[in-house]
Amino acid sequence: MFESFGRVHRGRFEISNQIVPGSQLSFGNGRSYGDSCLPAECGTAIVPERNSSIQFDTETGVLVAHANTTLADIILHAGPRGWFLPVTPGTKHVTLGGAIANDVHGKNHHLRGAFGCHVEWLELVRSDERTYMCSARENLDLFAATIGGMGLTGHISRAAVRMMKVPGVNVAERVTPFNSIDGYFDVAAQMDLDNEYSVAWIDQLAQGKDAGRGLLFAGNHVESAFVPHRAAKIGVPFAPPISALNGMSVRAFNMAYRFAKGRKTGVQTTHYNPFFYPLDGVANWNRLYGPRGLHQHQSVIPFEAARRVIPQMLQVSRDAGHASFLTVLKRFGATKSPAILSFARAGYTLTLDFPHRGKSTLQLLDLLDAMTIGCGGAVNPYKDSRMSAATFAASFPDWKRLEALRDPAFLSGFWQRTAMQLGGR
């Protein structure tokens, strides 16, 4: 049984370790929240055997690895040598191929752009049984389509990434409380200028004079000895019969989290694992959302609309009676990705997590979509499990360029319910 990380989409697929006839899609480590990581109905999931061999040039910082190598393995290889991932998402358990296929972003987009900005080359195997070397100098069209292409151009077998030289992998972290969304916006740009990393946590359930309060986390790499991360000591063995994350539990968590983190003063050195990957400390934490799974809604709102729209999005979520366990706000920079389709673009990105409660949840997500598109923003496809074809087209008006380069044998559930409804081949 294959499922997305949100656990809303599940299915039984044929499994192969290589390209086969018929509809198919490469499957990495299943960390996408929606159905962009799952083959279309009756398709085959390509799951190659793990190959953790890594080549790393410590002079140039270029690392070459198989696409099914996890970011965790890359850190363990490069970290002791004084290098770190130039961009990392909120979990180290994604594969290199998945990071490229989704053009993931991190807490330093304002400085480094998305992951695709650091890909030197990639090796792509298509259903015509040919292997294509793709880079900014060779097969540029396939290179641009594969980065952020959600696995639709073929199977990435290997890739080379430019790592980032750091004094140490750990981070000197400063926590700054703010009492409103405006308070965050007032300091966000300066924080980005002063720090490699910047991200805010919002208490989504706070109302009245406390509405929009939260914590801004900023940090820079600091000289430190490399201490590798350890496997999660605790985990969720099974999904409870109902979601454990409701208004009462989330409100209690928010109060405790704000108190524990907000009382920290000054700059403190933090191990890279809790700074970048706090949720990796609880194995299978997505099961807490119950048997129906969760929806993550991530939007990017243009700078000029953010102060108006983002507070409204938080309010309509509260009005709908939905508690977001993890609410994150970040500032994206203007660095453009080489990808045809890249979610991260100039503006502010808001991420909300909701237990799936059926019709009421879907109605709220549709409303959040409409608010996003209405101000010229975009909804993240690799976090999505239900957006309409119209929302997708408005978010990514260049989708036809990817469709023209899509391998005809590669098709995901996401692409089938969005682009194919818009007239894809």
Secondary structure as UniProt FT lines:
FT   STRAND          2..3
FT   TURN            5..6
FT   STRAND          10..11
FT   STRAND          14..16
FT   STRAND          24..26
FT   HELIX           35..37
FT   TURN            41..42
FT   STRAND          44..46
FT   STRAND          54..57
FT   TURN            58..61
FT   STRAND          62..66
FT   TURN            67..68
FT   HELIX           71..78
FT   HELIX           79..81
FT   STRAND          83..84
FT   TURN            92..93
FT   HELIX           96..101
FT   TURN            102..103
FT   TURN            107..108
FT   HELIX           109..112
FT   HELIX           115..118
FT   STRAND          119..125
FT   TURN            127..128
FT   STRAND          131..135
FT   HELIX           140..146
FT   TURN            147..148
FT   TURN            150..153
FT   STRAND          155..162
FT   STRAND          164..165
FT   STRAND          171..178
FT   HELIX           181..194
FT   STRAND          197..202
FT   TURN            204..205
FT   HELIX           208..210
FT   TURN            211..212
FT   STRAND          214..221
FT   STRAND          234..235
FT   HELIX           247..262
FT   STRAND          267..270
FT   HELIX           272..276
FT   HELIX           278..281
FT   STRAND          282..283
FT   HELIX           285..289
FT   TURN            291..292
FT   STRAND          294..301
FT   HELIX           303..319
FT   TURN            320..321
FT   STRAND          328..332
FT   STRAND          347..355
FT   HELIX           359..374
FT   TURN            375..376
FT   STRAND          378..379
FT   HELIX           381..383
FT   HELIX           389..395
FT   TURN            397..398
FT   HELIX           399..405
FT   TURN            408..409
FT   HELIX           413..417
FT   HELIX           419..422
//
